[in-house]
Amino acid sequence: MQAPPSPLDFSRPISTLVLTRGELSKEEYVFYAMVLYRIYSALEKGLDAHSTNAVLAPTYRPALLHRASRLSEDIACLLDTTLDEWPSHPLYQSLLTSPPEAVRDYVAYLEKLASSKDSMNHSRLLAHAYARYMGDLSGGQVVKTKICKAYDLPEGGAGASFYDFGVLHGGSGTEEYASHSELLRIKAWYRQGMNEGVGNNRLLKEIIIQEAVTALQWNKRIIEIASENTPVGDLTQAKKSQRAQESSYAVPGLVAITTTIALAHFVLVVGGFGARSSGGRFGLHCIIPWVRGNP
């Protein structure tokens, strides 16, 4: 069977990619947030367990980057329940007992890397963290604006806090949200940390590059889940009559764009911060100088 066409025309420059059509109700968005919670929980447990790994340590800033706790807060808010109670919701229980194949397999894969006795497999987690966090730092800000508007959520706080980042050198006290310029600084810091962790080890570079391709393939499958008409139960049993009035918005294209942006950033990093193909467009062959140690 031929694979369905991608929701994005990847031959177009990333700056001109447009949102694809397709809607997620609030209920379906909650389900998607639960899917992300499963993935980030597995990924971040691995990062926590191997925080002293020489490849992972330079970019290990859980207070700044970790998303699982924020997703938990958002889900509780959207379900109008508590942090302790939402995991018992039938929607999440169905995800645990009968997960979509892509979710089940990706979570198992991340857990396998983390539990491996081979430190090289621990290092592979860097590629998965990069693919996720760079998309969140980039296109995720566009998604947040749409979510807040569609579901009448505050710009800052629970409900859409998954897309909020603090500042790179923030102090204690009231949380300070990153501005656009601060997000750019965080991304630059992450790229620097990635290069510091990998160093000039050609074999390690090749492994991380291949793992990044694997990470993006997994995330493409997760995007497809958001594009499907996933049958889910009642969001809250007390509000059945309001289901027809739930807001919806075009999510699949937005989520796909965040992953595409992550790929573009990855090419920037492995290409030596600025290597470009002819015509000013990024090409995967930009990774070659990085592998050879000549950025």
C-alpha positions, 0 to 999 in steps of 0.5 A: 500500500502506498503511503499517504502524501505528507501534509507538507510540501517539503520542496518549498522553502521553510519560510513559505510553508503553510498550514495544512487543513484539518481540525482537532477538537479540544477533546482530541487536543487533550488526547494529543497532549497525553500522547506527548506526555508519554513521550516526554516522560520517557525521554526526560527520565532517560535524560535524568538518569544519564545527566552526567553522560559527557554527551548529554551533560552540556545541554542538561537543564531540566528546569529550563527544558523539561516538558512533561511536568508542564504537559501534566499541568496543561492536561489537568487544566483542560480536563478541569481536574487535579494533577493527581486525578487526571492520570485516572481519566478514562482517556489516559487509561485507554492510552495506557492500555491500548496505545496507538502503535507509534506511541507504544513503539516510540516510548519503548524505543526511548526506554530501551535506549535509557536502560541500555548498558551501552553509554553510546545508546544513552548518547543517542538520546541527544538527537531525540531531545534536540528534535523535540525541544528545537521544535518546541522553541521554534514553531511551538510558539505559533501553536501556543497562540492558536491554542490560547485563542481557540480554547480561550486560555490565558497567554501564560499559565496552565492550559498552554504552559507546554509552550512556555520557556523560562529564561536561560539565566533566570533566578529564583522567584516569579517565573519569567517567560522567555521573549523571542530574543531569549528563545533565540539565545536558548537555541544558540546555547543548545546548539553550542552544548550539542557541539561541546558534547559531541566534540570532534568525534567523527564516529559519534557525529555519524551516530548522532546524525543517524539517530536524528533521522530516526527521531524525526521518523518517529515524530512524523508518525506521532504527527500522523496520529494528530492528523487522524480522526482519533475516537475518544471518550467524553472529555468530562462527563458533566459537560456532554452538552457542550461537546458540539460547541468545543473550539477546534483549530488546525493542529496537524499542519502546525505540529508538522511545521515544528518538526520541519523546523527542528530538522532545519535547525539540525542541518544548521548545527551539523553543517557548522552553523550556516553551511548551505547548499546552492541557492541558499537552501539547506541540504542534507549534504551540509552534514558532511563537513561536520562529520569530517571535522571541518565545520 
